[in-house]
Amino acid sequence: MTSSAEPVSRAERKKQELRREIIDAAFDCFAERGYHATGIADVAARLGIGHGTFYRYFQNKRDIVDHVVDDLVARITGALTAENAPDAVSTLSEYREQSARIGEALARIFGEDPRVPRLLLFEAPGIDRAMAERILDLFDLAAALTAAYLSHGVELGYLRADLDVDNTARAINGMILGTAISSLRTPEAQAAQSEALRRVMYDGIAARD
């Protein structure tokens, strides 16, 4: 059987590489100048390319942020498939193992380039109202994904039957978000914080008799 996927040509690879370089240069400029103070000329000058080259890849600097959000959503949802899908486990012990895998996957996604969470959490919401709404939509998507895992656990009986699924999902995501923000300053603490988060999820903080 032959694969239906066509090999990527050398020219296409070069286009993908330049697209990535433009994004990287834009991120550097955003970090140095701030999003609003960065112009297309700044990004083009950093790479030594003309304005026309930039516009062959992106409509404007906001288009770069849209691309980053699209890529992030695709990578997150891609990490929640197969053995990490909501219905892939059937016991609490399996769910705990799955949660650890998901935590590691998300840490890799956000840790590979700390500029991504910094942009999305601190810069993007202030770009304009539409982008602020898009970031809020991203949080709503995350809550829906987390709720799917909790609902599955309630249905199979390894999570509490009286669990407030929707609000618990948002509370868990709030802790995850707090960990992501903290790791921007202390990335070496990410693993310990993720473990602490899971202990709160499964064991709580109250002393046991």
Phi, psi and omega per residue, in radians:
M1 nan 2.301 3.136
T2 -1.673 2.614 3.140
S3 -1.324 2.453 3.130
S4 -1.458 -0.211 -3.124
A5 -1.340 2.250 3.137
E6 -1.471 2.450 3.128
P7 -1.127 2.556 3.128
V8 -1.348 2.240 -3.116
S9 -1.282 2.853 3.135
R10 -1.084 -0.683 -3.140
A11 -1.125 -0.703 3.139
E12 -1.178 -0.678 3.091
R13 -1.059 -0.726 3.132
K14 -1.124 -0.658 3.104
K15 -1.126 -0.741 3.127
Q16 -1.120 -0.691 3.138
E17 -1.137 -0.736 3.137
L18 -1.185 -0.645 3.090
R19 -1.046 -0.773 3.118
R20 -1.124 -0.678 3.138
E21 -1.152 -0.640 3.101
I22 -1.132 -0.754 3.107
I23 -1.074 -0.792 3.140
D24 -1.068 -0.775 3.141
A25 -1.119 -0.695 3.116
A26 -1.107 -0.724 3.124
F27 -1.085 -0.728 3.124
D28 -1.081 -0.748 3.132
C29 -1.166 -0.717 3.114
F30 -1.051 -0.713 -3.103
A31 -1.169 -0.633 -3.088
E32 -1.422 -0.719 -2.991
R33 -1.919 -0.342 -2.963
G34 1.621 2.677 -3.073
Y35 -1.048 -0.887 -3.007
H36 -1.185 -0.502 -3.116
A37 -1.495 -0.127 -3.133
T38 -1.530 2.278 3.072
G39 -1.909 2.867 3.091
I40 -1.012 -0.623 -3.141
A41 -1.069 -0.627 3.136
D42 -1.128 -0.773 -3.122
V43 -1.153 -0.800 -3.120
A44 -1.104 -0.734 -3.114
A45 -1.139 -0.650 -3.138
R46 -1.087 -0.590 -3.115
L47 -1.628 -0.252 -3.080
G48 1.282 0.606 3.117
I49 -2.065 2.859 3.114
G50 -1.476 2.854 3.106
H51 -1.010 -0.672 -3.106
G52 -1.061 -0.667 3.113
T53 -1.112 -0.757 3.108
F54 -0.994 -0.832 -3.034
Y55 -1.258 -0.195 3.025
R56 -1.306 -0.317 -3.084
Y57 -1.933 -0.591 -3.105
F58 -2.429 2.536 3.135
Q59 -1.256 -0.630 -3.111
N60 -2.918 -3.096 -3.093
K61 -1.227 -0.492 3.096
R62 -1.150 -0.582 3.118
D63 -1.053 -0.552 3.099
I64 -1.119 -0.777 3.132
V65 -1.111 -0.738 3.082
D66 -1.007 -0.739 3.128
H67 -1.090 -0.728 -3.134
V68 -1.121 -0.722 3.116
V69 -1.125 -0.785 3.120
D70 -1.017 -0.790 -3.129
D71 -1.115 -0.718 -3.130
L72 -1.123 -0.786 3.125
V73 -1.058 -0.764 -3.137
A74 -1.093 -0.698 -3.113
R75 -1.241 -0.678 3.130
I76 -1.159 -0.858 3.139
T77 -1.128 -0.566 3.093
G78 -1.162 -0.509 3.129
A79 -1.357 -0.188 -3.073
L80 -1.873 0.633 3.111
T81 -2.049 3.132 3.108
A82 0.923 -2.164 -3.068
E83 -1.204 -0.203 3.117
N84 -1.815 0.162 3.094
A85 -1.252 2.682 -3.098
P86 -0.950 -0.628 -3.069
D87 -1.725 0.325 -3.069
A88 -1.513 -0.146 -3.118
V89 -2.160 2.838 -3.097
S90 -2.387 -0.011 3.120
T91 -2.359 2.847 3.141
L92 -1.114 -0.708 -3.141
S93 -1.106 -0.683 3.092
E94 -1.154 -0.659 3.127
Y95 -1.142 -0.676 3.109
R96 -1.113 -0.747 3.109
E97 -1.125 -0.719 3.128
Q98 -1.108 -0.742 3.132
S99 -1.054 -0.691 3.113
A100 -1.115 -0.745 3.119
R101 -1.086 -0.774 -3.132
I102 -1.111 -0.736 3.108
G103 -1.035 -0.728 3.115
E104 -1.148 -0.702 3.139
A105 -1.126 -0.774 3.134
L106 -1.158 -0.654 3.105
A107 -1.084 -0.676 3.102
R108 -1.147 -0.768 -3.093
I109 -1.070 -0.808 -3.100
F110 -1.428 -0.487 -3.083
G111 -1.406 -0.378 -3.122
E112 -1.050 -0.651 3.134
D113 -2.492 1.652 -3.097
P114 -1.026 -0.285 3.120
R115 -1.175 -0.466 -3.104
V116 -1.157 -0.989 3.103
P117 -1.097 -0.575 3.124
R118 -1.115 -0.754 3.128
L119 -1.129 -0.823 -3.052
L120 -1.201 -0.625 -3.056
L121 -1.506 -0.556 -3.006
F122 -2.011 -0.589 -3.084
E123 -1.676 -0.866 -2.995
A124 -1.012 -0.764 -3.109
P125 -1.046 -0.376 -3.130
G126 -1.651 0.056 -3.108
I127 -1.190 -0.945 3.067
D128 -2.902 3.033 -3.070
R129 -1.089 -0.701 -3.113
A130 -1.099 -0.712 3.132
M131 -1.225 -0.645 3.090
A132 -1.052 -0.730 3.102
E133 -1.146 -0.623 -3.140
R134 -1.158 -0.688 3.110
I135 -1.155 -0.692 3.085
L136 -1.131 -0.654 3.069
D137 -1.079 -0.634 3.109
L138 -1.111 -0.717 3.093
F139 -1.145 -0.666 3.105
D140 -1.129 -0.692 3.090
L141 -1.080 -0.762 3.130
A142 -1.075 -0.702 3.127
A143 -1.133 -0.707 3.124
A144 -1.140 -0.676 3.121
L145 -1.138 -0.790 3.128
T146 -1.114 -0.700 3.131
A147 -1.074 -0.572 3.133
A148 -1.117 -0.665 3.100
Y149 -1.170 -0.748 -3.121
L150 -1.170 -0.735 3.132
S151 -1.056 -0.697 3.114
H152 -1.107 -0.732 3.117
G153 -1.137 -0.692 3.087
V154 -1.127 -0.748 -3.122
E155 -1.081 -0.691 -3.118
L156 -1.511 -0.183 3.038
G157 1.620 0.086 3.127
Y158 -1.646 -0.051 2.950
L159 -2.109 2.735 -3.037
R160 -0.984 2.415 -3.125
A161 -1.188 -0.489 -3.100
D162 -1.644 0.290 -3.100
L163 -1.135 2.262 3.023
D164 -1.392 1.581 -2.939
V165 -1.039 -0.896 -3.026
D166 -1.133 -0.826 -3.112
N167 -1.252 -0.572 3.075
T168 -1.157 -0.676 3.103
A169 -1.052 -0.754 -3.139
R170 -1.198 -0.629 3.112
A171 -1.140 -0.754 3.106
I172 -1.078 -0.782 -3.140
N173 -1.138 -0.542 3.061
G174 -1.105 -0.702 3.089
M175 -1.161 -0.703 3.107
I176 -1.080 -0.748 3.139
L177 -1.101 -0.725 3.104
G178 -1.082 -0.677 3.089
T179 -1.127 -0.712 3.138
A180 -1.107 -0.733 3.136
I181 -1.151 -0.770 -3.135
S182 -1.084 -0.650 -3.076
S183 -1.231 -0.277 3.070
L184 -1.118 -0.565 3.133
R185 -1.672 -0.638 -3.116
T186 -2.237 1.265 -3.101
P187 -1.065 -0.445 -3.127
E188 -1.196 -0.268 -3.125
A189 -1.638 0.011 -3.043
Q190 -1.003 -0.836 -3.074
A191 -1.107 -0.768 -3.132
A192 -1.144 -0.678 3.129
Q193 -1.184 -0.671 3.104
S194 -1.123 -0.693 3.098
E195 -1.144 -0.721 3.108
A196 -1.092 -0.679 3.114
L197 -1.077 -0.778 -3.129
R198 -1.173 -0.594 3.107
R199 -1.142 -0.685 3.065
V200 -1.099 -0.742 3.140
M201 -1.026 -0.798 -2.984
Y202 -1.684 -0.562 -3.017
D203 -1.951 -0.285 -3.089
G204 1.257 -2.977 -3.137
I205 -2.098 -0.078 -3.137
A206 -1.350 2.494 3.077
A207 -1.172 2.562 -3.125
R208 -1.903 2.523 3.119
D209 -1.211 nan nan
